[in-house]
């Protein structure tokens, strides 16, 4: 008796040995294949590992590649211009603080020393950290460097953090270079800031000591 399409479909679904007339066929209906229809596949099929979710990329890292990136070294002109802008900013803050101290001291007539201690010491401490803190928050740019489109990076191309900025700006530039400059009648200080003119990598002496480079943003 001929099979109706519905009967054939039912037999295919319930046949334990695969398709009729094909010896050794598995449930997939093709000899040697597992249930998934792929040679050697386990009875439960093939499993795929889900891709590990990637953390959102820091936009600063996207803008400023880390190690292995190519940077354009900043010339002496932008570096010196940034130095002047930063110096003007610091002198303006110091001048404002000194003016306040003298004004309060003149009004108090006897508390000048106390006023100086209360106002000057915290201000000096803030000035020590002001530029390094700003650099750590702006990918190595001080206010002057940011205005002129340059920044400081480590020797391996990575961004500076607060500790590195304090070491470079305060311990090396502020203390070591200034002390040497004072002991050499400012010859060492002048040489430090002129060194990028003839150095192959536009480095100042403090860049060599700190293992830093100044590059374009």
PELIN-V816296 format. One record per residue. N is the residue number from 1. RES is the residue in one small letter. PHI is phi as a letter, one per 30 degrees, with the letter a starting at -180 (NA if undefined). OMEGA is omega in degrees with one decimal (999 if undefined). NEAR is the number of other C-alpha atoms within 12 Angstrom. Layout:
N RES PHI OMEGA NEAR
N RES PHI OMEGA NEAR
This chain:
1 x NA -177.7 4
2 x d 179.4 7
3 x d 174.1 10
4 x d 179.9 10
5 x e -178.8 10
6 x d 178.8 11
7 x d 178.7 14
8 x d 179.3 15
9 x d 179.8 14
10 x d -179.0 14
11 x d 179.0 17
12 x d -178.7 20
13 x d -173.4 17
14 x c -178.3 16
15 x d -177.9 20
16 x d -174.5 18
17 x c 176.5 24
18 x i -176.1 25
19 x d 176.9 23
20 x d 175.1 21
21 x i 177.9 13
22 x c -175.2 16
23 x d 174.9 15
24 x i 180.0 18
25 x d 178.1 21
26 x d -179.8 25
27 x e 178.8 26
28 x d 179.5 27
29 x j -179.2 26
30 x b -175.7 22
31 x e 173.0 22
32 x i -178.9 21
33 x c 178.3 22
34 x d -177.2 24
35 x e -178.3 24
36 x d -178.5 20
37 x i -179.1 22
38 x b -176.5 20
39 x e 175.0 17
40 x i -178.4 15
41 x d 178.6 16
42 x d -176.0 14
43 x d -177.9 17
44 x d -178.8 12
45 x j -177.6 16
46 x c 177.6 15
47 x c 178.8 10
48 x c 175.4 7
49 x d 176.8 7
50 x d 178.2 7
51 x d 178.8 6
52 x d 179.5 7
53 x d 178.8 8
54 x c 177.1 8
55 x d 179.0 6
56 x e -178.7 9
57 x d 177.3 12
58 x d -179.6 12
59 x d 178.0 10
60 x d 178.2 17
61 x d 179.0 16
62 x d -178.6 11
63 x d -175.3 13
64 x b -177.9 27
65 x e -177.0 21
66 x d -174.2 21
67 x e 178.1 15
68 x j -179.2 12
69 x d 177.2 19
70 x c -178.9 17
71 x c 173.6 25
72 x c -177.7 19
73 x d 178.0 28
74 x d 179.1 31
75 x d -176.9 30
76 x d -177.7 28
77 x e 177.8 21
78 x d 179.7 27
79 x d -178.9 36
80 x d 176.6 27
81 x d 177.6 24
82 x d 177.0 29
83 x e 179.7 28
84 x d 179.9 21
85 x d 178.9 22
86 x d 179.7 29
87 x d 178.7 21
88 x d 178.7 16
89 x d -179.3 20
90 x d 179.5 25
91 x d 176.9 17
92 x d 178.2 15
93 x d 179.4 20
94 x d 178.9 24
95 x d 178.6 17
96 x d 179.9 17
97 x d 179.7 26
98 x d 178.3 23
99 x d 178.4 19
100 x d -178.7 21
101 x d -179.3 27
102 x d 178.7 23
103 x d 179.4 18
104 x d -179.9 21
105 x d 179.4 21
106 x d -179.8 16
107 x d -176.0 13
108 x d 174.9 15
109 x h 177.7 14
110 x a -178.1 13
111 x c -176.1 18
112 x d -178.7 21
113 x d 179.9 18
114 x d 179.1 17
115 x d 179.9 25
116 x d -179.8 25
117 x d -176.1 18
118 x d -174.6 19
119 x c -171.3 26
120 x d -175.8 25
121 x d 176.5 19
122 x d 179.2 17
123 x d 178.1 23
124 x d 177.6 21
125 x d 179.0 18
126 x d 179.9 21
127 x d 178.0 27
128 x d -175.8 26
129 x c -173.3 27
130 x d -178.2 27
131 x d 177.4 38
132 x e 178.8 34
133 x d 179.9 28
134 x d -179.6 29
135 x d -179.5 32
136 x d 179.9 29
137 x c -175.6 21
138 x b 174.9 29
139 x h 174.1 38
140 x i 179.3 41
141 x c 166.4 38
142 x d 177.4 37
143 x e 179.2 31
144 x d 179.3 29
145 x d 179.6 34
146 x d 179.4 29
147 x d -177.0 21
148 x c 172.4 27
149 x i 176.8 27
150 x b -179.8 34
151 x a 179.7 41
152 x c 172.7 47
153 x b 173.4 40
154 x d -178.1 29
155 x d 179.7 27
156 x c 176.4 19
157 x j -178.3 27
158 x d -179.9 29
159 x d 178.4 34
160 x d 172.4 36
161 x c -175.1 25
162 x d -179.8 25
163 x d 179.2 20
164 x d -179.0 31
165 x d 177.3 39
166 x d 179.3 29
167 x d -176.6 28
168 x d -171.8 38
169 x d -174.6 39
170 x c -174.3 29
171 x d -176.5 22
172 x c -178.1 28
173 x d -173.8 31
174 x d -176.4 24
175 x c -173.0 19
176 x d -177.5 23
177 x d -179.2 31
178 x d 178.9 26
179 x d 177.9 19
180 x d 177.9 22
181 x d 179.1 22
182 x d -179.0 16
183 x d -178.8 13
184 x c -179.9 15
185 x h 176.1 13
186 x i 177.3 16
187 x d 178.5 18
188 x d 179.3 23
189 x d 179.2 26
190 x d -179.9 22
191 x d 179.7 23
192 x e -176.0 31
193 x d 175.7 31
194 x c -173.7 22
195 x e 179.4 25
196 x d -177.8 28
197 x d -177.1 22
198 x c 179.0 16
199 x d -176.7 21
200 x d -179.4 15
201 x c 177.2 24
202 x h -178.6 30
203 x c 165.1 32
204 x d 179.2 36
205 x d -179.5 32
206 x d 173.6 36
207 x d 178.1 31
208 x d -178.9 24
209 x d -178.0 22
210 x d -175.1 30
211 x h 179.6 25
212 x b 175.1 32
213 x b 173.8 38
214 x c -173.6 44
215 x b 174.9 36
216 x d -179.4 27
217 x d 999 27
